[in-house]
C-alpha cells in the first residue's frame, strides 16, 4: 500500500487522457520548486500547517480548480480529474481539508447556482488561490438538526444585513477570507424556511475566531459574530431558500470521495505500523488489510460512478450517495477497530513514535466520518425511505 494504491483500478475507471493527467500532476508535485515550498510549510512551528502558499502554487499551474470552466479560472475538466488531483495531494502529503472545503464544497455550491454574477464575483479569485472560504453551519443545538440554527441576519438598510450568532466546529476558518454561513433571515412555521446562505468576511469588525480545545491536531474553531455588517450582495443563492442549497451540497459531499481518501490514509498508516512490528499473526493481518483494500476499491468505484453522474446530469442519485457514504464511513470504523485489536502499541511506542502518532490521530478522527454529512443512522433511514418510495 504505497503511492500507487489506486493504480490497479485506473485502467477500469480512467480514460487515457485522465491517466495522463494523473502523471502530469505527479510530476508537478515531485518538482523541486514545489517540494521546497511543501517542506518549508511542514517545518513551520504552528500546530496546523497553513496550506495557502502551497495552494497558490497549485493555482499558478491552473490546477486548483481544474474541474471549473475556463471562464472561472479552471481548465474545464471533469469531476474525475478533480478526484485524481485530491488523490495525488494526499499521496504527496499536501493538507487537503481547506481545499475540499473551499474549492470542492463551497465552490461546487456556487457553481450549482443559476446566478452568473455570483459565479463571476467569487470563483475566479478562489481558483487563483487569492480567496479561501470555510463552512459555518453547525451551532450548539444545531448540529445534526441544522435547521434549528439561531444565528440571525437582520436587514438594517437597503444594502446590508447585520449578523449576530455563534458557529461551532468550523475547520480552517483561521486561514480563510470568508465563511459560508447559514443564518436565519425570517421566522416561519417551517424551520426549514427562512434560512439563507451568506458569505461573511472573517476579518470584519465584530468577528472573533478562537480554537476549541480538542485532542486532534486539526483544530476546530468557534466563530462568533457580534453585529457584523455584510452586504446583501454576499448572499449565495436565494434569500430564505438556503436549506435547499444546503441539501444539494450535502448530497455532493456524500459522493464518498472524501471518505475514500481517509480510508486510503488509514490503510497506509496501518501498513506503516506493521513495518515496525513482527507479530505472530502478521500474515493474517496483512491478508485482512488486503481485504480491506478490496472494500476500499469498491467504495472508490461507487464514488467515481457518482462523480461521473454529477458531471453528466448535475444531479446525484440520492440512494446511491447514501449507500456510498454509509458504506465508506462504516468501513473506516471497521479498519480502525481492527488496528486497535491487532497492533502491539507498547512495542510500536518504542520503535516508531511517528507511526504511533499517525494512528492516534486517525483513531481520533475516524469516528467523525459516521457523523459528517449525515450520520450512519440517517443514511440507513434515507436508503430505506427512498427505496420504499420506489416500491410504493
Secondary structure, DSSP 8 states (H G I E B T S, - for coil): --TTTTHHHHHHH--HHHHHHHHHHHHHHHSHHHHHHHHHHHTS-SSS---HHHHHHHHHTT-TTTTS-GGGTS----HHHHHHHHHHHHHTT---HHHIIIIIIIIHHHHHSS-HHHHHHHHHHHHTTS--EEEE--BTTBSSSGGG---EEEE-SSSEEEEEEEEEEEESGGG-SEEEEEEE-S--SSTTTTEEEEEEETTSTTEEEEE---SSSS-EEEEEEEEEEEEGGGEESSTTBHHHHHHHHHHHHTTSHHHHHHHHHHHHHHHHHHTT---TTHHHHHHHHHHHHHHHHHHHHHHHHHHHHHHHHS---HHHHHHHHHHHHHHHHHHHHHHHHH--HHHHHHH-HHHHHHHHHHHHHHGGGGTTTS-HHHHHHHHHHHHHHHH-
